[in-house]
Amino acid sequence: MTLPSSPRAIVAGWLVRVLLGAGGLCLGLALCGWGEAAVFQRVLDWKLERMLQAGAGPVAPAPRRTVDGAPTEGAPAPDARPRRSASPADPAPDVIGRLLAPRLGLRVVVAEGVAAATLRHAVGHVPGTALPWEEGNVALAGHRDTFLWPLRGVQVGDALSLVTPRGRFEYVVRSLEVVSPERSEVLAPTPAPMLTLVTCYPFSMVGRAPSRLVVRAERVGSTLL
């Protein structure tokens, strides 16, 4: 004879089912997100390869701006800059190049901008900072749980490269720093050509991370096209 379950056991059983269902839903959403990111990386990588073979420069990014958002002197007005026509056959954002860190196993396409949609699909170039073929501070941002996950093992002295249609640029990591999200001075111009990578920290934390890891690398060589 089967004894009737107590109300507490019934509630506990339903609670377990709800938690398992929620966990499965979160896992499914995460897998969908990773899959979408992987597909877009393939699209961006294909687009970059075509640009490299053609020797064409990337699509003109937004007007150069300072860190506080003010346009730089001589920058075109927003309505005057070239616009790109969007089409279903070309859903990818503007491609800047490819970031490589051989020891870390990092290989990711860099796109213009740091909008949420861009960072879901690529590492983003921070508008207002230098482009790789210019002098100054090239700032890139990305998510720690997707494209910049390999940075959890970064060390001073690691070699980094940026491959672009304008040339290849080599860097060596000079410093690592954990800062608060308000430390916008890490994006400020530098007198020497530098690469600054910014991602959330710590890597092991679930949910919104309270800090930022800032990787500063000095440019040590370049091959212009």
N, C-alpha and C positions, 0 to 999 in steps of 0.2 A: 504494500500500500504506500502511495506517494503522499508525503506530508505537504500541506500547502506552504508555500514560501511566505516568510514574514514580509511586512511592508518594507522594512529596512533592506532586506535582500533584493526585493524587486527594484527599489530605487537604485541600489548599488549596481545591479545588472544593467539598468538603463543608462546609468552614468558611464559605465565602462563602454557601452556601445556608442554613446555620444562622443566620448573622448577618442575612441578608435576611429570613428567616422571623421571627426575633425582633424585628427592626425593624418589620415589618408588623404583628405582634401588638401591640407597644407603641402603634403609631399607631392601630390599631383600638380598643384599650382607651381611648386618649385621646379619640378621636372619640365613643365610646359615653358616656364621662363628660361631655363637653361637651354631647352631645345630651340626656342625662338632666337636667343642670343647666338647660338651656334650657327643657325641658318643665316642670320644677318651678317655674321662674321665672314661666312663663305661668300656672300654677295659682295661685301666690301673688299674682301681679299681679291676676288675676281676683278672688280672695278679697278683696284690699285694696280694689279698686274697689267691690265690694259693700258693704264696711264704710264706705267714704267716702260712698256714696250714702245709706246707711241712717243715717249719723251715729252709729254704735255704736262704743263703745270696743273695743279689742282684748281678746282672751281674757286673763284674769288670768295674769300670768307667775308663775314660781316665787317663793317668799318672798324678800324682799330680804336680801342677805347682804353682809358686808364682804368686802374683797379676800382676806382669809385664810380665808374660808369660814364664819365664825361668823355665826349669825343676828343680824339687827339687833333692837334692843329692840322688843318688841311684835309681832314677825313671827309669823304663825301656824305651828304645827307642821306638818311635811310631810304627816301624814295628815289634817290639818284643812283644807288648802287645797282649793279647788274642783278637781275632776278633769275632764278632757275625755275623752269617749268616743271611742275610735279606731274608724274604719270605713274600708273600702276606698274609699268615696266622698269621704272627707275625709282624705287622706294628708298634708296640708301641716302644717308646724309653726305655732306661734302667730305671727301677723303683727304687727309693730310699726308699720311704715310703709314709706316709699320714700325712698331716699337719691338726691339729684340733685346733679350738678356739671356745669352746662351747658357750660363751656369745655372740659372734659375728655371730654365725651360719656358721662358716667357716669349710669346710671339703673338702680337695682337695689333689689329688695325686701329689707327688713330683717326678720329673724325672731328670736324669743327664743331665746337659748342659743348656746353655742359647741361643741356636740357635733359630731363628725365628720360625721354625717349632715346636720345643719343647715347646716354650712359648705359641703357639697357642693351645696346648693340655694339658698343665700342668703348675704347678709352677716349675721353674728350679733351680737345685742346681748349684751354681757357681763353675766351676772347679778351683782347686787350693786352695779352702777353705776346712776346716775340714768336714768330714762326721759325721752324728749324733752320732755314737758310738765312735768317737775319741775326744780327747781334743782339745780345740781351738774354732775358730769362724766358725760356720756353716752358710753360706750365701745363702739365697734363693731369687730369683727374679721372678716377675710375673706382668701381666698386671693389671692395676687398673680398667679397664672396663670389666674384665671377672672374673678370679679366685680370685684376691685379692681385689675386690670391697668391701667385708665386712670390710676391714681395715679402711674404712672411719670413723668407729665408735670406733677404738681401743683406749684404755686408759692405762695409767700406772697402773700396778697391774693386768692386764688381764692374765689369764692362757692360755698357749699354750702347745700343745703336738705334738711330732713326733713319729709316730708308724712305726717301721721298722722290717724287718725279724731278725735283730740283737737285738731288744729290744724296749722298750718304754721310751721316754725321755720327762721329764716335764720341762717347762720353765715359768717364770713370767716376764712380760714386765717391764723393768726398765726405759726406756727412749724413747722419740719420737723426731725426728729431721727432719727438711726440709733442704735439701742441694742441691747444684748444681750437675749436672750429672758428673762433673769432679772429685768429691770427692771420689776417689777410695780407700782412706785409711779406709773407713768403711768396706772394705773387708779384711783388714789386720788381721793377727793372733792375738789372745787375750790370755793372760795368764790363764784366767778362761774359762770354757766351756760356750759359748754364742751362741745365735741364732740371726741372723740379717736378717730381711725381708726388701727388697727394692722394691718399686713400684713407678710409675710416680705420680706426684702431680702438681696441685690440681685435685681431683677426678671429679669435675664438669666441667672441661675444655673440650671442643670439639677439637680434633686434638692433635698435639704433645704438651705434657706438658713440661714446662720449668724447673721443679724441680723434686726432688726425696724425697719421704717419707722414712725415715730409722727408723725401729722399732727394738730396741735392747732388747733382753730378756735373762735373766740369767737362766742357768740350775739349777734346785732345786731338781731334783730327777731323778732316772733312774731304770729301771728293765731290766737287760740284759738276753738274752736267750742263 
